[in-house]
Amino acid sequence: MPAIPSPLARFFAHFPLVTVPSPHETTAAPAQPTIWAYGPPPAGHAESLDPLCRAAQAYARFIGKADAQVRWMDWEEREAAPGAALPAVHTPDGDLLVGEEVSGWFASQAHPGKGAKDDAATSSDPTQQAYLSLVATTLLPAVLAALYLSPATVAPPVVPVRSRPLLSQVAQTYLTWNDRSRRIDEVKRLRGGKTGKGVVLDLEEVEREAEEAIEALETKMAEAKGEWIGGASSPTRLDALTYAVLSVIRVLPPTCDAVLRPALERSPTLLDWVKRHDP
């Protein structure tokens, strides 16, 4: 076979092939539930810095599934996850779950015989719904913006940076901006707005609304009784998501956040609740 012309070989050298894990269909069922999450996190953290992945890990702990294994994945490896999305869960029965299926499965482990319907019923309670909407549409977008829209030099790394010396600067810049664009649309979608380049994302408004949400949660939690949010008798995905976003806010450096962490530090009830549920 004739050799590749050297100009073409030099061009290909800027786009090296990336090895990813085998497709999930070929993965054997694990002995213990396995959470696929972004990571590993920086030293000193037991759980992913991505809030949705951390929520899955927290839910597992809250229901007593501390033996759940974690399969850490970086940005490129997520293509090998179920639905090319994280977090995901591989159950001992061989099921591969993503999205709301994850919280539904954990609920079924906490309440054998009830399952996802029980979690849905709990979440349909007006109080639970109000809390969940507050967290998912204000706090979660603000945390995602702080983590993923801040310059990489000031934000904590959610996953280790893979060294790719052969990747051209042009290609690296494209990948960075492509991911940033995807994250901007995710924040817009979570806030209930339109997506696309024609829609401006006001980050100051995102921060301001999140600060107000923290203050509202502090007031409600100070008045509430019981261990779980909204008076629930057992943990739900609301508790897991709330813990995840607040615990990430707690470690955000001032270089990428000048609003969220100070607001949390002014909220002693929330801080105490987060600390009590740390791993």
C-alpha positions, -999 to 999 in steps of 0.1 A, spaced: 0 0 0 15 34 -9 25 57 19 3 87 27 16 119 12 36 138 39 14 170 36 -17 149 43 1 130 71 10 163 88 -26 174 85 -39 142 100 -14 145 129 -34 176 142 -65 154 146 -54 122 164 -79 94 170 -93 93 205 -99 59 223 -132 57 241 -146 28 262 -165 0 245 -202 7 237 -224 3 268 -243 -26 251 -213 -48 256 -208 -40 293 -217 -68 317 -241 -61 346 -222 -50 377 -225 -67 411 -233 -33 426 -250 -4 410 -226 17 390 -230 55 386 -214 69 354 -203 104 363 -180 132 352 -147 130 370 -127 121 389 -130 153 410 -101 173 424 -83 160 455 -104 164 486 -137 157 469 -154 123 471 -181 132 446 -183 147 411 -182 185 408 -208 183 381 -241 191 400 -263 165 382 -237 138 387 -232 147 423 -270 146 428 -270 110 416 -242 101 440 -258 119 469 -292 101 463 -274 68 464 -259 77 498 -291 91 512 -310 59 506 -282 37 520 -266 26 487 -232 37 498 -218 6 481 -226 21 446 -196 21 424 -185 51 403 -172 50 368 -155 83 361 -156 97 326 -143 128 308 -159 149 281 -150 126 252 -158 94 271 -194 105 277 -202 94 241 -199 58 254 -225 64 281 -261 54 277 -277 80 254 -243 98 254 -253 116 285 -242 117 322 -251 109 349 -262 73 341 -267 42 362 -259 6 354 -280 -16 377 -272 -51 389 -302 -63 367 -283 -50 337 -305 -19 331 -289 12 318 -307 43 330 -304 80 323 -323 112 331 -353 109 354 -349 71 353 -319 75 376 -339 91 404 -367 67 398 -345 37 402 -329 50 434 -365 56 447 -373 20 440 -344 9 461 -354 32 490 -390 20 488 -391 -16 475 -424 -23 458 -432 13 451 -404 25 428 -405 54 404 -442 60 409 -436 66 446 -409 92 438 -432 108 412 -460 109 438 -437 126 464 -425 151 438 -460 159 428 -468 173 462 -472 211 458 -445 219 484 -421 195 468 -429 208 434 -423 244 445 -389 236 460 -379 215 430 -388 242 406 -369 268 426 -337 246 427 -338 234 391 -346 267 374 -325 291 395 -298 274 415 -288 247 391 -284 271 361 -263 295 382 -240 267 393 -236 254 358 -228 289 346 -201 293 373 -185 260 365 -187 259 328 -189 295 315 -162 309 337 -126 309 322 -110 275 327 -81 293 345 -104 304 374 -130 277 376 -125 244 395 -119 215 370 -149 192 368 -128 166 350 -91 164 346 -77 181 315 -65 154 291 -31 162 276 -34 163 238 -2 179 225 -9 170 189 -43 187 188 -40 220 169 -48 252 186 -75 259 161 -92 225 168 -88 230 206 -104 265 204 -133 251 183 -140 223 208 -139 248 237 -163 272 221 -186 244 209 -189 231 245 -194 266 258 -223 271 233 -239 239 244 -237 249 281 -252 283 274 -282 266 257 -285 242 287 -286 271 311 -312 289 290 -333 258 287 -333 251 325 -344 287 331 -374 281 308 -362 304 281 -355 301 244 -322 287 231 -300 297 202 -275 324 194 -301 350 190 -311 348 227 -289 367 251 -281 351 284 -279 376 312 -254 361 337 -259 388 363 -297 381 363 -289 344 367 -268 351 397 -293 376 412 -321 351 409 -300 323 425 -290 346 454 -327 353 460 -334 315 458 -308 308 485 -323 334 508 -358 320 502 -346 284 509 -328 296 541 -361 311 554 -381 280 546 -356 256 560 -352 276 592 -390 272 597 -392 236 587 -391 205 608 -377 171 599 -345 160 581 -358 162 545 -369 192 525 -406 200 524 -415 177 553 -408 145 533 -405 114 554 -376 100 534 -351 115 509 -362 123 474 -344 136 443 -352 171 456 -329 165 486 -302 150 463 -303 179 438 -305 206 465 -275 190 484 -256 188 451 -259 224 440 -254 238 475 -223 216 482 -208 227 449 -215 264 457 -198 259 490 -164 252 472 -167 277 443 -136 300 444 -142 337 444 -125 340 410 -156 325 393 -183 334 418 -187 365 438 -224 360 446 -235 324 453 -210 313 479 -213 345 500 -251 341 499 -248 305 512 -223 316 539 -250 340 551 -274 311 554 -265 291 586 -294 267 584 -286 257 548 -249 254 556 -256 231 586 -279 210 564 -253 205 538 -226 197 563 -248 171 579 -252 153 546 -216 154 534 -201 120 526 
